[in-house]
Amino acid sequence: MTEADARVVSAWRYPDPYSAYNGDPTNPETIAYLVDPANQIYTAVDDTGVVVGFFSFGRDAQVPGGLDL
């Protein structure tokens, strides 16, 4: 994930009960977390390069009790 992509996805707003996923694009810690390769967060873009989603394979994305990959 690039810094620009991190600012885009952290500005997205979700209704309850998903509002816990709302980020802060002005918070340097939020951006640093999203772009850190150790967190394994990636963006999905459409054919024109517009960010349409993101996904994580990092430890914090794993379901408790699931496989430890």
trRosetta pair geometry for C-beta under 8 A, 3 or more apart (Angstrom, degrees):
i j d omega theta_ij theta_ji phi_ij phi_ji
1 5 4.9 -130 -165 89 81 126
1 6 5.4 98 143 -63 119 86
1 9 7.7 -61 -150 18 135 139
1 34 5.4 -78 101 154 147 89
1 35 5.5 -121 90 -101 91 56
1 41 5.1 -23 -11 106 135 93
1 42 6.1 -160 -51 -119 84 25
1 43 5.2 109 -111 -28 84 96
1 54 6.7 31 -97 -136 128 125
2 5 4.6 97 52 8 79 102
2 6 6.9 -135 96 -8 42 87
2 35 6.9 11 -173 -116 16 109
2 43 7.6 -49 19 4 77 138
3 6 5.5 -52 -148 33 33 116
3 7 6.6 34 153 -19 64 101
3 31 6.0 39 -144 -177 81 118
3 35 5.6 -6 -78 -75 63 148
4 7 5.9 -53 -154 32 33 111
4 8 6.7 34 148 -20 64 104
5 8 5.5 -53 -152 33 37 114
5 9 6.3 22 159 -9 71 106
5 34 7.9 -150 100 144 84 126
5 43 4.5 -92 -171 -52 144 153
5 51 5.3 143 -137 -85 88 142
5 54 7.5 133 159 -88 112 122
6 9 6.3 -58 -141 43 29 99
6 10 5.9 21 163 -13 65 115
6 25 7.7 146 126 -127 70 79
6 30 7.4 157 167 128 109 80
6 31 4.7 110 123 -139 136 70
6 34 3.8 143 -128 94 112 137
6 35 5.3 -68 -46 -48 146 92
7 10 6.1 -60 -136 43 25 105
7 11 6.4 26 160 -23 60 111
7 25 4.5 75 -153 -154 69 113
7 31 6.5 7 -67 -105 73 114
8 11 6.1 -70 -159 32 25 109
8 12 7.5 38 147 -37 61 93
8 25 7.8 83 -36 -107 14 132
8 51 4.8 119 108 49 149 147
9 12 5.7 -30 -161 1 44 117
9 23 6.9 51 117 25 70 145
9 34 7.0 166 69 -146 120 148
9 43 7.0 -147 -43 -106 133 103
9 51 6.4 -103 -57 150 90 144
9 54 5.0 9 -115 -12 157 141
10 23 3.1 -91 -150 106 78 137
10 24 6.2 -40 164 57 116 23
10 25 4.4 148 92 -76 106 69
10 27 7.7 -128 169 45 146 95
10 30 5.2 106 -136 147 149 130
10 31 6.9 -95 -3 -77 157 67
10 34 6.6 -115 -52 -38 115 154
11 23 7.1 -53 -38 75 27 97
11 25 4.4 -5 -62 -33 89 136
12 22 7.5 -138 96 -122 61 62
12 23 7.4 49 47 28 73 98
13 19 7.7 2 -170 -123 74 80
13 22 5.5 22 -125 -115 61 112
14 18 3.9 -78 148 108 133 107
14 19 5.5 -163 86 -85 83 43
14 21 5.2 30 22 64 147 106
14 22 5.9 -145 31 -61 85 82
15 18 6.4 54 70 46 49 94
15 19 6.5 -45 168 -57 17 93
16 19 5.0 -28 -78 -7 61 116
17 20 7.5 0 160 -4 65 103
18 21 5.3 -27 171 20 82 116
19 22 5.3 -13 -168 -13 63 117
23 27 7.6 -130 172 40 82 118
23 30 5.2 131 -171 -166 106 138
23 34 7.8 30 -139 -55 158 133
24 27 3.9 61 95 -6 116 116
24 30 5.2 168 62 -21 77 157
25 30 7.1 -105 -94 95 23 137
25 31 7.3 66 -154 -68 51 102
27 30 4.0 77 82 2 108 110
27 31 7.0 171 90 -8 59 82
28 31 5.8 -57 -148 40 36 109
28 32 6.0 38 155 -22 70 109
29 32 5.6 -52 -141 38 31 112
29 33 6.3 35 157 -22 63 105
30 33 5.9 -57 -153 33 27 111
30 34 6.5 20 155 -15 63 109
31 34 5.9 -60 -149 38 31 109
31 35 6.3 11 162 -4 68 113
32 35 6.4 -68 -143 46 26 98
32 36 6.2 41 157 -44 64 104
33 36 5.9 -47 -148 11 27 117
33 39 6.2 76 177 -50 68 164
34 39 7.2 -99 -125 82 20 147
34 41 5.5 -89 -156 86 61 152
35 41 7.9 -76 -74 66 19 114
36 39 4.8 77 81 0 96 107
36 41 8.0 61 60 22 65 107
37 40 7.2 41 176 -72 50 49
38 58 7.3 71 130 -121 56 116
39 56 6.7 -46 153 -142 86 113
39 58 4.3 -27 -171 -79 53 155
39 60 7.3 -17 -147 26 94 113
40 56 6.0 103 97 -163 79 65
40 57 4.1 -75 138 64 133 85
40 58 4.2 166 45 -60 95 75
40 61 7.8 -105 84 18 105 133
41 54 6.2 22 178 171 94 117
41 55 7.3 179 -149 92 58 34
41 56 4.6 -21 -99 -98 77 89
41 58 6.5 -29 -48 -14 77 121
42 54 6.5 174 90 -155 41 73
42 55 5.8 -16 61 61 88 79
42 56 7.6 164 17 -86 68 40
42 57 7.8 22 1 -2 108 99
43 51 5.1 -59 -169 -129 129 104
43 53 7.2 146 -164 88 59 47
43 54 4.9 -38 -106 -99 57 88
44 51 7.3 100 72 -157 50 61
44 52 5.5 -66 103 68 95 84
44 53 4.0 1 47 65 121 94
44 54 6.5 -156 8 -78 79 33
44 55 6.9 54 -32 -7 108 101
45 48 8.0 -124 165 72 98 48
45 49 5.3 -8 174 -149 136 33
45 50 6.2 146 -156 68 82 32
45 51 5.6 -48 -96 -92 80 45
45 52 6.4 126 -130 9 27 87
46 49 7.2 -50 67 18 65 18
46 50 5.0 -3 34 55 107 90
46 52 5.2 79 -40 -28 93 132
51 54 7.2 3 -172 -54 112 93
55 61 7.9 84 175 -147 65 157
56 60 7.1 -30 141 76 146 86
56 61 3.9 177 101 -59 106 145
57 61 6.3 -94 -117 64 9 141
58 61 5.2 98 59 5 67 104
58 62 7.9 -114 108 -20 43 86
59 62 5.9 -45 -161 8 41 117
62 66 5.6 -148 180 63 88 123
62 67 8.0 -116 -152 73 116 55
62 68 7.3 60 -174 -109 158 55
62 69 7.7 -171 -104 25 128 90
63 66 3.9 85 69 -28 92 130
